Amino acid sequence: MPDVSVIVPVRDGGDELRALVRALERQTLPRDRFEVLVADDGSTDGATVDLETRDAWLRVLPGPPQNPYAARNRAAREARGDVLAFCDADCDPIPEWLEAGLRALEDHELVAGLVRFRTERRSAWALLDMETFLDQEKTVSRGRAVTANLFVRKDVFERVDGFDGSLANGGDQEFVARAVESGARLAFAREPVVFHPARDRARAFLGKVWTVNRRHGVRVSRAGERPDGATVRGWVPLVQTVRGRRRSGRGLLLDRRRLADSSIVPSRVEEARALALTYVVVPYLGRAAQLVGWWEGRRLRPKRRRHV
């Protein structure tokens, strides 16, 4: 029986997935101590064709298109390891990733590993992506973590019923928060490292900002609440951006320590460009997306019956 089950959700993107498999083949943890479960969430490009191995070291678990959290749940039910190691198809773990994760998990039930970035095109968008997303250390300080690099004891995963498969966004942080509330110990570890491609162009980065905020608006609206984008104060220049950065543990300038994790030292010009986008472009796009999501969520609420 393997010690670890590596779980990777995927929908299309066969080239990235095969690069990840090659990285897993280079792990220093012996091959017989871990397995790889690829949860295919309705791929149409042949991403998982001929990927399975004869010895069942790598298994493909196909399913209908739902979302990555439902796909992860499906793989977790088939996992044979006592530890679940979550990684995304576009990530590149270092060879010592699994060994380092297991060591960090010895005194905890959940461990979030460091996510570093790689980029082929250095730009203000890449700097913003590195500073905005996948900062495990700050996320763990709030009792949450993301599945780009996450180790979980399987008994804890099962005890809290895994991910909420109805969520299209934020399901990893919601799951970790539930696990912590149940008494599970969460830690951040810098040794188990995965690399992630930076969104270095405007369309890719702003598309991510739009998607995250729209889905946040839907989720908040279905809970009967209002996102910042549906309030007047949410559109006040600078105020909400400053408050949001402070709530997330970030300063008013770029987080140079976070950028240093990816060996990036921005020049003053690069920082000025990135900050202009941070305070002028990004917040209003995010608020607009939240507003759209809020309206979408209102339509999804169950209608109340009128009593005559």
C-alpha positions as CSV (number, residue, x, y, z in Angstrom):
1,M,0.0,0.0,0.0
2,P,1.4,3.5,-0.9
3,D,1.9,6.0,1.9
4,V,0.8,9.0,-0.3
5,S,-1.8,9.5,-2.9
6,V,-1.1,12.4,-5.2
7,I,-4.3,13.9,-6.5
8,V,-4.4,16.1,-9.6
9,P,-7.7,17.4,-11.1
10,V,-7.6,18.2,-14.8
11,R,-9.8,19.4,-17.6
12,D,-7.8,19.5,-20.9
13,G,-4.2,20.8,-20.9
14,G,-2.5,17.5,-21.8
15,D,1.0,19.0,-22.3
16,E,1.0,20.6,-18.8
17,L,-0.3,17.3,-17.3
18,R,2.4,15.2,-18.9
19,A,5.1,17.7,-17.7
20,L,3.7,17.2,-14.2
21,V,3.8,13.4,-14.5
22,R,7.5,13.6,-15.6
23,A,8.2,15.7,-12.4
24,L,6.5,13.1,-10.3
25,E,8.5,10.4,-11.9
26,R,11.6,12.2,-10.6
27,Q,10.5,12.3,-7.0
28,T,13.1,11.2,-4.4
29,L,10.4,9.3,-2.5
30,P,10.5,5.7,-3.8
31,R,7.9,5.0,-6.4
32,D,6.3,2.2,-4.4
33,R,5.5,4.6,-1.6
34,F,3.1,6.8,-3.6
35,E,0.5,6.7,-6.3
36,V,-0.8,9.3,-8.7
37,L,-4.6,9.8,-9.2
38,V,-5.6,12.0,-12.1
39,A,-9.2,13.1,-11.7
40,D,-10.4,14.0,-15.3
41,D,-13.1,16.6,-15.0
42,G,-14.6,16.1,-18.5
43,S,-11.5,16.7,-20.7
44,T,-12.2,16.9,-24.4
45,D,-8.7,17.3,-25.8
46,G,-7.4,13.8,-25.0
47,A,-5.4,15.1,-22.0
48,T,-5.5,11.7,-20.2
49,V,-5.3,9.3,-23.1
50,D,-2.7,6.6,-22.7
51,L,-1.6,8.2,-19.4
52,E,-2.3,5.2,-17.1
53,T,0.6,2.9,-16.1
54,R,0.3,-0.9,-16.2
55,D,1.3,-1.2,-12.5
56,A,-1.5,1.2,-11.5
57,W,1.1,3.7,-10.2
58,L,-0.9,6.3,-12.2
59,R,-4.6,5.9,-12.5
60,V,-7.0,8.1,-14.5
61,L,-10.5,8.6,-12.9
62,P,-12.8,10.0,-15.6
63,G,-16.0,11.9,-14.8
64,P,-18.4,14.4,-16.1
65,P,-17.5,18.1,-16.2
66,Q,-18.3,19.6,-12.8
67,N,-15.5,21.5,-11.0
68,P,-12.0,20.7,-9.6
69,Y,-13.3,20.2,-6.1
70,A,-15.8,17.5,-7.1
71,A,-13.1,15.9,-9.2
72,R,-10.7,15.9,-6.2
73,N,-13.4,14.3,-4.0
74,R,-13.8,11.5,-6.6
75,A,-10.1,10.8,-6.6
76,A,-9.9,10.9,-2.8
77,R,-12.5,8.2,-2.5
78,E,-10.3,5.9,-4.6
79,A,-7.0,6.8,-2.8
80,R,-5.1,4.1,-1.1
81,G,-2.6,6.3,0.8
82,D,-2.9,7.5,4.3
83,V,-1.8,11.0,3.1
84,L,-3.4,13.0,0.3
85,A,-1.0,15.3,-1.6
86,F,-2.8,17.8,-3.8
87,C,-1.2,19.5,-6.7
88,D,-2.5,21.3,-9.9
89,A,-1.8,20.0,-13.4
90,D,0.1,23.2,-14.3
91,C,2.5,22.9,-11.3
92,D,6.1,21.6,-11.3
93,P,7.1,20.1,-7.9
94,I,10.7,19.8,-7.0
95,P,12.1,16.3,-6.7
96,E,12.1,16.4,-2.9
97,W,8.4,17.6,-2.8
98,L,6.8,14.5,-1.4
99,E,9.6,13.7,1.1
100,A,9.6,17.2,2.4
101,G,5.8,17.3,2.7
102,L,5.7,14.0,4.6
103,R,8.3,15.3,7.1
104,A,6.4,18.5,7.6
105,L,3.2,16.5,8.2
106,E,4.7,14.5,11.1
107,D,3.4,17.0,13.7
108,H,0.3,18.3,11.9
109,E,-2.8,17.2,10.0
110,L,-2.5,19.6,7.2
111,V,0.6,21.2,5.6
112,A,0.6,23.9,2.9
113,G,3.8,24.1,0.9
114,L,5.5,27.0,-0.7
115,V,4.4,28.0,-4.2
116,R,7.0,29.7,-6.3
117,F,6.5,31.3,-9.7
118,R,8.2,31.0,-13.1
119,T,7.7,33.4,-15.9
120,E,9.1,33.6,-19.5
121,R,8.1,37.3,-19.8
122,R,8.8,39.6,-16.9
123,S,6.0,42.2,-16.7
124,A,3.9,44.2,-14.3
125,W,1.2,41.6,-14.7
126,A,3.6,38.9,-13.7
127,L,4.6,40.8,-10.6
128,L,1.0,41.3,-9.6
129,D,0.2,37.6,-10.1
130,M,3.1,36.6,-7.9
131,E,2.0,39.0,-5.2
132,T,-1.7,38.4,-5.4
133,F,-2.3,34.7,-5.7
134,L,-1.0,31.5,-4.1
135,D,0.7,33.1,-1.1
136,Q,0.5,30.1,1.2
137,E,2.2,31.7,4.2
138,K,-0.3,34.5,4.4
139,T,-3.2,32.2,3.6
140,V,-2.2,29.8,6.4
141,S,-2.0,32.7,8.9
142,R,-5.8,33.1,8.3
143,G,-6.4,29.4,8.9
144,R,-6.8,28.5,5.2
145,A,-4.7,27.1,2.3
146,V,-4.8,26.3,-1.4
147,T,-4.6,23.0,-3.2
148,A,-1.7,23.9,-5.5
149,N,0.5,22.5,-2.8
150,L,-1.3,20.8,0.1
151,F,-0.8,17.7,2.2
152,V,-3.7,16.3,4.2
153,R,-4.1,13.2,6.4
154,K,-6.8,11.1,4.8
155,D,-8.7,10.5,8.0
156,V,-9.0,14.3,8.5
157,F,-10.2,14.7,4.9
158,E,-12.9,12.0,5.4
159,R,-13.9,13.3,8.9
160,V,-14.9,16.7,7.4
161,D,-16.5,15.2,4.3
162,G,-13.8,16.6,1.9
163,F,-14.4,19.5,-0.4
164,D,-17.8,21.2,-1.0
165,G,-18.3,19.9,-4.6
166,S,-20.9,22.6,-5.3
167,L,-18.3,25.4,-5.2
168,A,-16.6,26.4,-8.4
169,N,-14.1,28.7,-6.6
170,G,-12.6,28.9,-3.2
171,G,-13.4,25.3,-2.2
172,D,-9.9,24.6,-1.1
173,Q,-9.8,27.4,1.4
174,E,-13.3,26.6,2.6
175,F,-12.3,23.0,3.2
176,V,-9.2,23.9,5.1
177,A,-11.1,26.3,7.3
178,R,-13.6,23.5,8.2
179,A,-10.7,21.1,9.0
180,V,-9.1,23.7,11.2
181,E,-12.4,24.4,13.0
182,S,-12.7,20.7,13.6
183,G,-9.4,20.7,15.5
184,A,-6.9,19.8,12.8
185,R,-3.5,21.4,13.0
186,L,-2.4,23.4,10.0
187,A,1.1,24.6,9.2
188,F,3.0,26.3,6.4
189,A,6.3,24.7,5.2
190,R,8.8,26.2,2.9
191,E,10.6,23.0,2.0
192,P,7.9,21.2,-0.1
193,V,8.1,23.5,-3.1
194,V,6.1,23.6,-6.3
195,F,6.6,26.0,-9.2
196,H,3.6,27.7,-10.9
197,P,3.6,29.6,-14.2
198,A,2.9,33.3,-13.6
199,R,0.2,35.1,-15.6
200,D,2.4,37.6,-17.3
201,R,0.0,39.1,-19.7
202,A,-3.0,41.5,-19.1
203,R,-5.6,39.2,-20.5
204,A,-4.6,36.2,-18.4
205,F,-4.2,38.1,-15.1
206,L,-7.3,40.3,-15.5
207,G,-9.3,37.2,-16.5
208,K,-8.3,35.5,-13.3
209,V,-9.2,38.6,-11.3
210,W,-12.6,38.7,-13.0
211,T,-13.4,35.0,-12.5
212,V,-12.4,35.0,-8.8
213,N,-14.4,38.1,-8.0
214,R,-17.5,37.1,-10.0
215,R,-17.6,33.7,-8.3
216,H,-17.1,35.4,-4.9
217,G,-20.1,37.6,-5.7
218,V,-22.2,34.6,-6.6
219,R,-21.2,32.7,-3.4
220,V,-21.8,35.7,-1.1
221,S,-25.1,36.5,-2.8
222,R,-26.4,32.9,-2.4
223,A,-25.6,33.3,1.3
224,G,-27.9,36.4,1.4
225,E,-25.0,38.9,1.8
226,R,-23.6,41.7,-0.3
227,P,-20.0,41.8,-1.7
228,D,-18.0,45.0,-1.7
229,G,-18.9,45.5,-5.3
230,A,-22.6,45.8,-4.4
231,T,-22.0,48.6,-1.9
232,V,-21.3,52.3,-2.3
233,R,-18.2,52.2,-0.2
234,G,-16.8,49.5,-2.3
235,W,-16.4,52.0,-5.2
236,V,-14.6,54.7,-3.1
237,P,-11.2,55.2,-4.6
238,L,-8.2,53.7,-2.8
239,V,-10.1,53.0,0.5
240,Q,-11.2,49.5,-0.1
241,T,-7.9,48.5,-1.8
242,V,-6.0,49.7,1.2
243,R,-8.3,48.0,3.6
244,G,-8.3,44.8,1.6
245,R,-4.5,44.7,1.5
246,R,-4.3,45.2,5.2
247,R,-6.8,42.5,5.9
248,S,-4.8,40.0,3.8
249,G,-1.6,40.9,5.7
250,R,0.0,42.9,2.8
251,G,1.5,46.4,3.0
252,L,0.7,49.3,0.7
253,L,3.7,48.6,-1.5
254,L,4.6,45.4,-3.3
255,D,5.5,42.5,-1.0
256,R,9.2,42.2,-1.8
257,R,9.6,39.1,0.4
258,R,6.9,37.3,-1.5
259,L,8.5,38.2,-4.8
260,A,11.9,37.1,-3.5
261,D,10.4,33.6,-3.1
262,S,10.5,33.5,-6.9
263,S,13.9,35.2,-7.1
264,I,12.4,38.5,-8.3
265,V,13.7,41.9,-7.2
266,P,11.6,44.6,-9.0
267,S,13.0,47.9,-10.1
268,R,11.4,51.2,-9.0
269,V,9.9,51.6,-12.4
270,E,8.5,48.0,-12.4
271,E,7.0,48.6,-8.9
272,A,5.5,51.9,-9.9
273,R,3.7,50.3,-12.9
274,A,2.5,47.4,-10.8
275,L,1.2,49.7,-8.0
276,A,-0.7,51.9,-10.6
277,L,-2.5,48.8,-11.8
278,T,-3.1,47.6,-8.2
279,Y,-4.8,50.8,-7.1
280,V,-6.5,52.0,-10.3
281,V,-7.3,49.1,-12.6
282,V,-7.6,45.9,-10.6
283,P,-9.9,47.0,-7.8
284,Y,-12.6,48.4,-10.1
285,L,-12.5,45.4,-12.4
286,G,-12.9,43.2,-9.3
287,R,-15.8,45.3,-8.0
288,A,-17.6,45.1,-11.4
289,A,-17.1,41.3,-11.4
290,Q,-18.5,41.0,-7.9
291,L,-21.5,43.1,-8.9
292,V,-22.2,40.8,-11.8
293,G,-21.8,37.7,-9.6
294,W,-24.1,39.2,-7.0
295,W,-26.9,39.5,-9.6
296,E,-26.2,36.0,-10.8
297,G,-26.4,34.7,-7.3
298,R,-29.7,36.5,-6.6
299,R,-31.3,34.5,-9.5
300,L,-29.9,31.3,-8.0
301,R,-31.5,31.8,-4.6
302,P,-34.5,29.6,-3.8
303,K,-37.6,31.6,-4.2
304,R,-39.7,32.1,-1.1
305,R,-43.3,31.1,-1.3
306,R,-45.9,33.7,-0.7
307,H,-48.4,32.8,2.0
308,V,-51.9,33.9,1.2
